Amino acid sequence: MGIKDASIKNWLKDSKRFADLFNGIIFEGKQVILPEKLEEINSESNIVLTDKNNKLKAVERYRDIIMRWSDNVYLVLLALEVQDKIHYAMPVRKMLYDALSYTDQMRNIWQNLSDDAPEKQIGTDEFFSRFRKTDKLHPVITIVFYYGDQWDGNLDLYDMFGYDEKFLKKEDMKVLQKYISNYKVTVFNPSKENELYKFKSDLQNVFGMLKYKSDKKGLVDYTNKHRDYFSCVDYETLQVIKALLATGELLKYKVDSKKGEGSDMCKALQDLYDDGIMEGKRLGKAEGKAEGKAEGKAEGKAEGKTEGKILAFTEMGLSPEEIAIRVSKPIEYVCGVLELQSI
């Protein structure tokens, strides 16, 4: 995992932000998931399989963040995968992750039964399944947090299927899909989110910045408009903003995280913007000066050629009027060149 992914992962792992993110995406901002009802759990899932040669093979996967949401009514596993690049096989990847999470639940249920417990006195079918008829699983919800530009990857398993209509007609494929389980992916791209009001924490402030990733002036105006927040942001948030904006230029100034001092992003961005304007003026002035020299040199060279032609035509016995026509210059210009030559 890269530094950017790690920064975002640790920032979103905060229970208030994590709850706010899922409430905004799933419940349209309704405060259903409460931070105090969340508990981070082991992100590792694994299963041991037997291959065709009867050899054991371990399959292991690590979630970026997974929380247990436990309430009086609900018990749901909420998982988050942080991505800055498109994963075109995400439906299969998500399907595998979720399947391993369900497998872990089944294994935990079975292992938590003591050998002499009445509940363990089960039938043959239940023993073979290692899952009793009365056992229940908790749903797993996985969201992909994608902070790249535009997601053009597959959003469900059906998108990944390919078939040749020469052999299988489209309507026949639709019939087959009734018997093929689909697996959908929920991708959340904060820079494309327009309904920021759904988020109640500082997610709203930070996500709002992403509208101006390519607009420095807009970014300065936005942070100044939300000065109460951006005038004192902590070190972790600063690193996340840096990752989400995908530029190191915005965060060159130092932050003393040990002292717990907040940083004024408004001033930093304003300074950066002003420096950019001054640099632009300096470069513009230098480029203009260089361009002027080049144009002057070219004009001088062209003018020298014209004067040479005038003198050559004069030696051939042409009159100033005839020469003016030949070189496409006014008669006064031709006379002036001839006068200078005679001095």
C-alpha positions as YAML, in Angstrom:
chain: A
units: angstrom
residues:
- id: 1
  name: MET
  ca: [0.00, 0.00, 0.00]
- id: 2
  name: GLY
  ca: [1.34, 3.43, -0.96]
- id: 3
  name: ILE
  ca: [1.69, 6.44, 1.32]
- id: 4
  name: LYS
  ca: [-1.38, 8.12, -0.16]
- id: 5
  name: ASP
  ca: [-3.60, 5.06, 0.34]
- id: 6
  name: ALA
  ca: [-2.29, 4.61, 3.88]
- id: 7
  name: SER
  ca: [-3.00, 8.25, 4.76]
- id: 8
  name: ILE
  ca: [-6.57, 8.06, 3.48]
- id: 9
  name: LYS
  ca: [-7.15, 4.67, 5.10]
- id: 10
  name: ASN
  ca: [-6.01, 5.86, 8.54]
- id: 11
  name: TRP
  ca: [-8.06, 9.05, 8.22]
- id: 12
  name: LEU
  ca: [-11.27, 7.23, 7.26]
- id: 13
  name: LYS
  ca: [-10.70, 4.67, 9.99]
- id: 14
  name: ASP
  ca: [-11.87, 7.27, 12.49]
- id: 15
  name: SER
  ca: [-15.27, 5.98, 13.65]
- id: 16
  name: LYS
  ca: [-17.02, 9.34, 13.18]
- id: 17
  name: ARG
  ca: [-15.83, 9.71, 9.60]
- id: 18
  name: PHE
  ca: [-16.42, 6.03, 8.81]
- id: 19
  name: ALA
  ca: [-20.01, 6.22, 10.10]
- id: 20
  name: ASP
  ca: [-20.58, 9.50, 8.27]
- id: 21
  name: LEU
  ca: [-19.30, 8.05, 4.99]
- id: 22
  name: PHE
  ca: [-21.58, 5.01, 5.11]
- id: 23
  name: ASN
  ca: [-24.56, 7.06, 6.31]
- id: 24
  name: GLY
  ca: [-24.06, 9.47, 3.42]
- id: 25
  name: ILE
  ca: [-23.72, 6.76, 0.78]
- id: 26
  name: ILE
  ca: [-26.25, 4.19, 2.02]
- id: 27
  name: PHE
  ca: [-28.80, 6.19, 4.01]
- id: 28
  name: GLU
  ca: [-28.64, 9.53, 2.13]
- id: 29
  name: GLY
  ca: [-27.28, 11.30, 5.20]
- id: 30
  name: LYS
  ca: [-29.73, 9.89, 7.74]
- id: 31
  name: GLN
  ca: [-27.84, 9.18, 10.97]
- id: 32
  name: VAL
  ca: [-28.51, 5.45, 11.22]
- id: 33
  name: ILE
  ca: [-24.99, 4.17, 11.89]
- id: 34
  name: LEU
  ca: [-23.64, 5.64, 15.13]
- id: 35
  name: PRO
  ca: [-19.85, 5.91, 15.67]
- id: 36
  name: GLU
  ca: [-20.05, 4.40, 19.15]
- id: 37
  name: LYS
  ca: [-21.67, 1.29, 17.65]
- id: 38
  name: LEU
  ca: [-18.71, 0.59, 15.40]
- id: 39
  name: GLU
  ca: [-15.81, -1.69, 16.20]
- id: 40
  name: GLU
  ca: [-12.81, -2.28, 13.97]
- id: 41
  name: ILE
  ca: [-12.10, -5.96, 13.46]
- id: 42
  name: ASN
  ca: [-9.30, -8.04, 11.96]
- id: 43
  name: SER
  ca: [-8.96, -7.19, 8.28]
- id: 44
  name: GLU
  ca: [-7.45, -10.57, 7.39]
- id: 45
  name: SER
  ca: [-9.64, -13.26, 5.88]
- id: 46
  name: ASN
  ca: [-8.42, -16.66, 4.85]
- id: 47
  name: ILE
  ca: [-9.56, -20.10, 3.85]
- id: 48
  name: VAL
  ca: [-7.73, -23.39, 3.28]
- id: 49
  name: LEU
  ca: [-8.75, -25.26, 0.14]
- id: 50
  name: THR
  ca: [-7.87, -28.67, -1.25]
- id: 51
  name: ASP
  ca: [-6.81, -28.75, -4.89]
- id: 52
  name: LYS
  ca: [-7.33, -31.59, -7.39]
- id: 53
  name: ASN
  ca: [-4.12, -33.25, -6.17]
- id: 54
  name: ASN
  ca: [-5.47, -33.25, -2.61]
- id: 55
  name: LYS
  ca: [-2.92, -30.62, -1.55]
- id: 56
  name: LEU
  ca: [-3.86, -27.86, 0.85]
- id: 57
  name: LYS
  ca: [-3.75, -24.31, -0.43]
- id: 58
  name: ALA
  ca: [-4.33, -21.17, 1.63]
- id: 59
  name: VAL
  ca: [-6.23, -18.21, 0.22]
- id: 60
  name: GLU
  ca: [-5.65, -14.98, 2.15]
- id: 61
  name: ARG
  ca: [-6.97, -11.48, 1.60]
- id: 62
  name: TYR
  ca: [-6.64, -8.26, 3.58]
- id: 63
  name: ARG
  ca: [-9.34, -5.64, 3.71]
- id: 64
  name: ASP
  ca: [-8.36, -1.97, 3.88]
- id: 65
  name: ILE
  ca: [-10.90, -1.25, 6.63]
- id: 66
  name: ILE
  ca: [-13.63, -3.43, 8.08]
- id: 67
  name: MET
  ca: [-15.90, -2.50, 10.96]
- id: 68
  name: ARG
  ca: [-18.52, -4.44, 12.88]
- id: 69
  name: TRP
  ca: [-21.70, -2.38, 13.22]
- id: 70
  name: SER
  ca: [-23.51, -3.81, 16.20]
- id: 71
  name: ASP
  ca: [-26.82, -2.41, 17.42]
- id: 72
  name: ASN
  ca: [-29.87, -3.83, 19.15]
- id: 73
  name: VAL
  ca: [-31.40, -4.64, 15.80]
- id: 74
  name: TYR
  ca: [-28.52, -4.77, 13.34]
- id: 75
  name: LEU
  ca: [-25.24, -6.58, 13.10]
- id: 76
  name: VAL
  ca: [-23.54, -5.80, 9.81]
- id: 77
  name: LEU
  ca: [-19.95, -5.89, 8.60]
- id: 78
  name: LEU
  ca: [-18.98, -2.68, 6.79]
- id: 79
  name: ALA
  ca: [-15.87, -2.82, 4.60]
- id: 80
  name: LEU
  ca: [-14.02, -0.13, 2.68]
- id: 81
  name: GLU
  ca: [-11.51, -0.60, -0.13]
- id: 82
  name: VAL
  ca: [-9.39, 2.47, -0.93]
- id: 83
  name: GLN
  ca: [-8.34, 2.80, -4.59]
- id: 84
  name: ASP
  ca: [-6.52, 5.47, -6.57]
- id: 85
  name: LYS
  ca: [-6.38, 3.29, -9.69]
- id: 86
  name: ILE
  ca: [-9.16, 1.50, -11.53]
- id: 87
  name: HIS
  ca: [-9.45, -2.23, -10.84]
- id: 88
  name: TYR
  ca: [-11.19, -3.72, -13.86]
- id: 89
  name: ALA
  ca: [-11.84, -7.02, -12.08]
- id: 90
  name: MET
  ca: [-13.34, -5.35, -9.01]
- id: 91
  name: PRO
  ca: [-16.62, -7.37, -9.11]
- id: 92
  name: VAL
  ca: [-14.66, -10.63, -8.79]
- id: 93
  name: ARG
  ca: [-12.30, -9.16, -6.20]
- id: 94
  name: LYS
  ca: [-15.20, -7.88, -4.10]
- id: 95
  name: MET
  ca: [-17.03, -11.20, -4.50]
- id: 96
  name: LEU
  ca: [-13.96, -13.06, -3.20]
- id: 97
  name: TYR
  ca: [-13.48, -10.67, -0.25]
- id: 98
  name: ASP
  ca: [-17.11, -10.92, 0.78]
- id: 99
  name: ALA
  ca: [-17.14, -14.71, 0.36]
- id: 100
  name: LEU
  ca: [-14.11, -14.99, 2.66]
- id: 101
  name: SER
  ca: [-15.84, -12.78, 5.23]
- id: 102
  name: TYR
  ca: [-18.88, -15.07, 5.19]
- id: 103
  name: THR
  ca: [-16.60, -18.10, 5.44]
- id: 104
  name: ASP
  ca: [-14.93, -16.57, 8.49]
- id: 105
  name: GLN
  ca: [-18.33, -16.09, 10.11]
- id: 106
  name: MET
  ca: [-19.28, -19.71, 9.50]
- id: 107
  name: ARG
  ca: [-16.00, -20.93, 10.93]
- id: 108
  name: ASN
  ca: [-16.32, -18.74, 14.02]
- id: 109
  name: ILE
  ca: [-19.86, -19.97, 14.66]
- id: 110
  name: TRP
  ca: [-18.72, -23.58, 14.47]
- id: 111
  name: GLN
  ca: [-15.59, -23.12, 16.55]
- id: 112
  name: ASN
  ca: [-17.43, -21.29, 19.30]
- id: 113
  name: LEU
  ca: [-19.55, -24.37, 19.99]
- id: 114
  name: SER
  ca: [-18.07, -26.58, 22.69]
- id: 115
  name: ASP
  ca: [-18.07, -30.32, 22.02]
- id: 116
  name: ASP
  ca: [-20.48, -31.06, 24.85]
- id: 117
  name: ALA
  ca: [-22.88, -28.22, 24.07]
- id: 118
  name: PRO
  ca: [-26.44, -29.35, 23.31]
- id: 119
  name: GLU
  ca: [-26.34, -27.20, 20.18]
- id: 120
  name: LYS
  ca: [-23.51, -29.34, 18.85]
- id: 121
  name: GLN
  ca: [-25.67, -32.45, 18.83]
- id: 122
  name: ILE
  ca: [-26.54, -32.05, 15.21]
- id: 123
  name: GLY
  ca: [-27.58, -34.15, 12.27]
- id: 124
  name: THR
  ca: [-25.38, -35.59, 9.57]
- id: 125
  name: ASP
  ca: [-26.21, -32.91, 7.02]
- id: 126
  name: GLU
  ca: [-25.45, -30.12, 9.48]
- id: 127
  name: PHE
  ca: [-22.18, -31.78, 10.45]
- id: 128
  name: PHE
  ca: [-21.22, -32.09, 6.79]
- id: 129
  name: SER
  ca: [-22.08, -28.39, 6.22]
- id: 130
  name: ARG
  ca: [-20.43, -27.32, 9.46]
- id: 131
  name: PHE
  ca: [-23.37, -24.97, 9.64]
- id: 132
  name: ARG
  ca: [-26.59, -25.64, 11.46]
- id: 133
  name: LYS
  ca: [-30.02, -25.00, 10.06]
- id: 134
  name: THR
  ca: [-30.65, -22.37, 12.74]
- id: 135
  name: ASP
  ca: [-27.34, -20.53, 12.24]
- id: 136
  name: LYS
  ca: [-27.46, -17.08, 10.66]
- id: 137
  name: LEU
  ca: [-24.86, -14.93, 8.95]
- id: 138
  name: HIS
  ca: [-24.46, -11.17, 9.17]
- id: 139
  name: PRO
  ca: [-24.53, -9.21, 5.90]
- id: 140
  name: VAL
  ca: [-21.33, -7.72, 4.51]
- id: 141
  name: ILE
  ca: [-21.41, -4.36, 2.72]
- id: 142
  name: THR
  ca: [-18.32, -3.35, 0.78]
- id: 143
  name: ILE
  ca: [-17.79, 0.12, -0.71]
- id: 144
  name: VAL
  ca: [-14.92, 1.07, -3.02]
- id: 145
  name: PHE
  ca: [-13.55, 4.52, -2.15]
- id: 146
  name: TYR
  ca: [-12.03, 5.63, -5.46]
- id: 147
  name: TYR
  ca: [-10.18, 8.95, -5.52]
- id: 148
  name: GLY
  ca: [-8.93, 8.88, -9.10]
- id: 149
  name: ASP
  ca: [-10.41, 10.87, -11.99]
- id: 150
  name: GLN
  ca: [-13.18, 8.90, -13.67]
- id: 151
  name: TRP
  ca: [-14.11, 5.28, -12.95]
- id: 152
  name: ASP
  ca: [-14.67, 3.43, -16.21]
- id: 153
  name: GLY
  ca: [-14.28, -0.06, -14.76]
- id: 154
  name: ASN
  ca: [-16.85, -2.83, -14.48]
- id: 155
  name: LEU
  ca: [-19.58, -2.27, -11.92]
- id: 156
  name: ASP
  ca: [-21.00, -5.79, -11.84]
- id: 157
  name: LEU
  ca: [-20.16, -9.32, -12.85]
- id: 158
  name: TYR
  ca: [-22.37, -9.18, -15.95]
- id: 159
  name: ASP
  ca: [-20.18, -6.35, -17.30]
- id: 160
  name: MET
  ca: [-17.25, -8.75, -17.32]
- id: 161
  name: PHE
  ca: [-18.96, -11.40, -19.45]
- id: 162
  name: GLY
  ca: [-18.16, -11.59, -23.14]
- id: 163
  name: TYR
  ca: [-20.04, -13.58, -25.74]
- id: 164
  name: ASP
  ca: [-20.20, -13.80, -29.52]
- id: 165
  name: GLU
  ca: [-23.64, -13.02, -30.92]
- id: 166
  name: LYS
  ca: [-22.87, -15.32, -33.85]
- id: 167
  name: PHE
  ca: [-23.23, -18.27, -31.49]
- id: 168
  name: LEU
  ca: [-25.36, -16.85, -28.70]
- id: 169
  name: LYS
  ca: [-28.10, -14.30, -29.33]
- id: 170
  name: LYS
  ca: [-28.57, -11.40, -26.97]
- id: 171
  name: GLU
  ca: [-32.01, -12.58, -25.88]
- id: 172
  name: ASP
  ca: [-30.61, -16.05, -25.12]
- id: 173
  name: MET
  ca: [-27.90, -14.48, -22.98]
- id: 174
  name: LYS
  ca: [-30.59, -12.68, -20.98]
- id: 175
  name: VAL
  ca: [-32.25, -16.04, -20.34]
- id: 176
  name: LEU
  ca: [-28.94, -17.47, -19.09]
- id: 177
  name: GLN
  ca: [-28.46, -14.52, -16.77]
- id: 178
  name: LYS
  ca: [-31.52, -15.64, -14.82]
- id: 179
  name: TYR
  ca: [-29.39, -18.55, -13.68]
- id: 180
  name: ILE
  ca: [-26.13, -16.63, -13.23]
- id: 181
  name: SER
  ca: [-25.73, -14.77, -9.97]
- id: 182
  name: ASN
  ca: [-24.64, -11.19, -10.53]
- id: 183
  name: TYR
  ca: [-22.34, -9.32, -8.18]
- id: 184
  name: LYS
  ca: [-22.49, -5.56, -8.07]
- id: 185
  name: VAL
  ca: [-19.89, -3.03, -6.94]
- id: 186
  name: THR
  ca: [-20.59, 0.27, -5.21]
- id: 187
  name: VAL
  ca: [-17.93, 2.81, -6.19]
- id: 188
  name: PHE
  ca: [-17.82, 6.15, -4.39]
- id: 189
  name: ASN
  ca: [-15.77, 8.92, -6.00]
- id: 190
  name: PRO
  ca: [-15.67, 11.94, -3.65]
- id: 191
  name: SER
  ca: [-14.66, 14.35, -6.43]
- id: 192
  name: LYS
  ca: [-17.85, 13.47, -8.35]
- id: 193
  name: GLU
  ca: [-20.20, 13.79, -5.36]
- id: 194
  name: ASN
  ca: [-22.59, 16.73, -5.76]
- id: 195
  name: GLU
  ca: [-24.81, 16.16, -2.70]
- id: 196
  name: LEU
  ca: [-22.28, 17.09, -0.02]
- id: 197
  name: TYR
  ca: [-25.04, 17.93, 2.45]
- id: 198
  name: LYS
  ca: [-25.38, 14.18, 3.06]
- id: 199
  name: PHE
  ca: [-22.11, 14.25, 5.01]
- id: 200
  name: LYS
  ca: [-22.17, 15.82, 8.49]
- id: 201
  name: SER
  ca: [-18.49, 15.60, 9.51]
- id: 202
  name: ASP
  ca: [-15.42, 17.24, 7.97]
- id: 203
  name: LEU
  ca: [-15.87, 14.86, 5.04]
- id: 204
  name: GLN
  ca: [-18.11, 17.58, 3.61]
- id: 205
  name: ASN
  ca: [-15.34, 20.21, 3.79]
- id: 206
  name: VAL
  ca: [-12.62, 18.00, 2.34]
- id: 207
  name: PHE
  ca: [-14.77, 16.44, -0.41]
- id: 208
  name: GLY
  ca: [-15.91, 19.93, -1.41]
- id: 209
  name: MET
  ca: [-12.30, 20.90, -2.17]
- id: 210
  name: LEU
  ca: [-12.03, 18.24, -4.83]
- id: 211
  name: LYS
  ca: [-14.28, 20.19, -7.19]
- id: 212
  name: TYR
  ca: [-11.37, 22.59, -7.62]
- id: 213
  name: LYS
  ca: [-8.51, 20.14, -8.20]
- id: 214
  name: SER
  ca: [-7.60, 21.94, -11.43]
- id: 215
  name: ASP
  ca: [-8.65, 25.44, -10.39]
- id: 216
  name: LYS
  ca: [-6.21, 27.17, -8.03]
- id: 217
  name: LYS
  ca: [-8.27, 30.35, -7.79]
- id: 218
  name: GLY
  ca: [-11.42, 28.33, -7.05]
- id: 219
  name: LEU
  ca: [-9.51, 26.33, -4.43]
- id: 220
  name: VAL
  ca: [-8.37, 29.52, -2.69]
- id: 221
  name: ASP
  ca: [-11.90, 30.95, -2.73]
- id: 222
  name: TYR
  ca: [-13.36, 27.70, -1.38]
- id: 223
  name: THR
  ca: [-10.95, 27.44, 1.55]
- id: 224
  name: ASN
  ca: [-11.47, 31.10, 2.40]
- id: 225
  name: LYS
  ca: [-15.23, 30.55, 2.34]
- id: 226
  name: HIS
  ca: [-14.75, 27.70, 4.85]
- id: 227
  name: ARG
  ca: [-12.02, 29.43, 6.82]
- id: 228
  name: ASP
  ca: [-13.37, 28.22, 10.17]
- id: 229
  name: TYR
  ca: [-12.28, 24.70, 9.21]
- id: 230
  name: PHE
  ca: [-9.29, 25.19, 6.91]
- id: 231
  name: SER
  ca: [-7.53, 27.76, 9.06]
- id: 232
  name: CYS
  ca: [-6.61, 25.01, 11.53]
- id: 233
  name: VAL
  ca: [-6.41, 21.49, 10.11]
- id: 234
  name: ASP
  ca: [-4.45, 18.70, 11.78]
- id: 235
  name: TYR
  ca: [-1.49, 16.85, 10.31]
- id: 236
  name: GLU
  ca: [-3.45, 13.70, 9.31]
- id: 237
  name: THR
  ca: [-6.09, 15.72, 7.46]
- id: 238
  name: LEU
  ca: [-3.36, 17.70, 5.75]
- id: 239
  name: GLN
  ca: [-1.82, 14.53, 4.34]
- id: 240
  name: VAL
  ca: [-5.22, 13.30, 3.13]
- id: 241
  name: ILE
  ca: [-5.89, 16.60, 1.36]
- id: 242
  name: LYS
  ca: [-2.48, 16.30, -0.27]
- id: 243
  name: ALA
  ca: [-3.31, 12.76, -1.45]
- id: 244
  name: LEU
  ca: [-6.78, 13.63, -2.72]
- id: 245
  name: LEU
  ca: [-5.63, 16.72, -4.58]
- id: 246
  name: ALA
  ca: [-2.75, 14.67, -6.03]
- id: 247
  name: THR
  ca: [-0.18, 17.44, -5.72]
- id: 248
  name: GLY
  ca: [2.71, 18.07, -3.38]
- id: 249
  name: GLU
  ca: [2.93, 21.76, -4.29]
- id: 250
  name: LEU
  ca: [-0.04, 22.64, -2.13]
- id: 251
  name: LEU
  ca: [1.53, 21.33, 1.05]
- id: 252
  name: LYS
  ca: [5.14, 22.44, 1.00]
- id: 253
  name: TYR
  ca: [4.89, 24.27, 4.29]
- id: 254
  name: LYS
  ca: [5.87, 22.46, 7.48]
- id: 255
  name: VAL
  ca: [3.52, 21.09, 10.07]
- id: 256
  name: ASP
  ca: [4.61, 20.31, 13.60]
- id: 257
  name: SER
  ca: [2.47, 17.30, 14.40]
- id: 258
  name: LYS
  ca: [4.29, 16.63, 17.67]
- id: 259
  name: LYS
  ca: [3.11, 19.90, 19.14]
- id: 260
  name: GLY
  ca: [-0.36, 19.31, 17.78]
- id: 261
  name: GLU
  ca: [-0.40, 22.68, 16.04]
- id: 262
  name: GLY
  ca: [-3.00, 23.18, 13.34]
- id: 263
  name: SER
  ca: [-2.07, 24.56, 9.92]
- id: 264
  name: ASP
  ca: [-3.67, 27.42, 8.05]
- id: 265
  name: MET
  ca: [-4.44, 26.05, 4.60]
- id: 266
  name: CYS
  ca: [-6.15, 29.29, 3.58]
- id: 267
  name: LYS
  ca: [-2.93, 31.26, 3.95]
- id: 268
  name: ALA
  ca: [-0.81, 28.52, 2.38]
- id: 269
  name: LEU
  ca: [-3.03, 28.28, -0.69]
- id: 270
  name: GLN
  ca: [-3.26, 32.07, -1.01]
- id: 271
  name: ASP
  ca: [0.53, 32.32, -0.86]
- id: 272
  name: LEU
  ca: [0.83, 29.57, -3.44]
- id: 273
  name: TYR
  ca: [-1.67, 31.30, -5.70]
- id: 274
  name: ASP
  ca: [0.07, 34.68, -5.36]
- id: 275
  name: ASP
  ca: [3.46, 33.08, -6.01]
- id: 276
  name: GLY
  ca: [2.00, 31.49, -9.12]
- id: 277
  name: ILE
  ca: [0.76, 34.84, -10.40]
- id: 278
  name: MET
  ca: [4.14, 36.52, -9.76]
- id: 279
  name: GLU
  ca: [5.97, 33.63, -11.40]
- id: 280
  name: GLY
  ca: [3.62, 33.81, -14.36]
- id: 281
  name: LYS
  ca: [4.29, 37.55, -14.75]
- id: 282
  name: ARG
  ca: [8.05, 37.01, -14.52]
- id: 283
  name: LEU
  ca: [8.00, 34.23, -17.10]
- id: 284
  name: GLY
  ca: [5.68, 36.24, -19.32]
- id: 285
  name: LYS
  ca: [7.99, 39.23, -19.18]
- id: 286
  name: ALA
  ca: [11.06, 37.10, -19.96]
- id: 287
  name: GLU
  ca: [9.30, 35.31, -22.79]
- id: 288
  name: GLY
  ca: [8.10, 38.64, -24.20]
- id: 289
  name: LYS
  ca: [11.62, 40.05, -24.10]
- id: 290
  name: ALA
  ca: [13.07, 36.98, -25.79]
- id: 291
  name: GLU
  ca: [10.32, 37.00, -28.38]
- id: 292
  name: GLY
  ca: [10.96, 40.68, -29.10]
- id: 293
  name: LYS
  ca: [14.64, 40.00, -29.66]
- id: 294
  name: ALA
  ca: [13.87, 37.14, -32.01]
- id: 295
  name: GLU
  ca: [11.36, 39.20, -33.97]
- id: 296
  name: GLY
  ca: [13.80, 42.13, -34.17]
- id: 297
  name: LYS
  ca: [16.53, 39.88, -35.45]
- id: 298
  name: ALA
  ca: [14.23, 38.38, -38.06]
- id: 299
  name: GLU
  ca: [12.99, 41.80, -39.15]
- id: 300
  name: GLY
  ca: [16.55, 43.12, -39.35]
- id: 301
  name: LYS
  ca: [17.60, 40.18, -41.46]
- id: 302
  name: ALA
  ca: [14.62, 40.66, -43.79]
- id: 303
  name: GLU
  ca: [15.28, 44.39, -44.01]
- id: 304
  name: GLY
  ca: [18.92, 43.77, -44.89]
- id: 305
  name: LYS
  ca: [17.84, 41.51, -47.76]
- id: 306
  name: THR
  ca: [15.48, 44.20, -49.09]
- id: 307
  name: GLU
  ca: [18.20, 46.87, -49.01]
- id: 308
  name: GLY
  ca: [20.54, 44.53, -50.87]
- id: 309
  name: LYS
  ca: [17.92, 44.05, -53.60]
- id: 310
  name: ILE
  ca: [17.44, 47.82, -53.92]
- id: 311
  name: LEU
  ca: [21.17, 48.37, -54.47]
- id: 312
  name: ALA
  ca: [21.33, 45.49, -56.96]
- id: 313
  name: PHE
  ca: [18.40, 46.88, -58.97]
- id: 314
  name: THR
  ca: [20.05, 50.34, -58.92]
- id: 315
  name: GLU
  ca: [23.24, 48.93, -60.47]
- id: 316
  name: MET
  ca: [21.04, 47.32, -63.14]
- id: 317
  name: GLY
  ca: [19.86, 50.83, -64.08]
- id: 318
  name: LEU
  ca: [16.28, 50.61, -62.71]
- id: 319
  name: SER
  ca: [14.64, 53.83, -61.54]
- id: 320
  name: PRO
  ca: [13.57, 54.29, -57.88]
- id: 321
  name: GLU
  ca: [9.92, 53.99, -58.98]
- id: 322
  name: GLU
  ca: [10.57, 50.65, -60.70]
- id: 323
  name: ILE
  ca: [12.59, 49.37, -57.75]
- id: 324
  name: ALA
  ca: [9.77, 50.29, -55.32]
- id: 325
  name: ILE
  ca: [7.40, 48.12, -57.32]
- id: 326
  name: ARG
  ca: [9.89, 45.21, -57.45]
- id: 327
  name: VAL
  ca: [10.53, 45.17, -53.65]
- id: 328
  name: SER
  ca: [6.95, 46.11, -52.65]
- id: 329
  name: LYS
  ca: [8.10, 49.18, -50.72]
- id: 330
  name: PRO
  ca: [7.06, 52.87, -50.81]
- id: 331
  name: ILE
  ca: [9.13, 55.15, -53.06]
- id: 332
  name: GLU
  ca: [10.21, 57.10, -49.96]
- id: 333
  name: TYR
  ca: [11.74, 53.95, -48.47]
- id: 334
  name: VAL
  ca: [13.73, 53.22, -51.63]
- id: 335
  name: CYS
  ca: [14.99, 56.81, -51.84]
- id: 336
  name: GLY
  ca: [16.00, 56.72, -48.18]
- id: 337
  name: VAL
  ca: [18.09, 53.57, -48.70]
- id: 338
  name: LEU
  ca: [19.81, 55.09, -51.71]
- id: 339
  name: GLU
  ca: [20.54, 58.32, -49.82]
- id: 340
  name: LEU
  ca: [22.11, 56.40, -46.91]
- id: 341
  name: GLN
  ca: [24.19, 54.41, -49.35]
- id: 342
  name: SER
  ca: [25.53, 57.56, -50.95]
- id: 343
  name: ILE
  ca: [26.69, 59.04, -47.63]
...
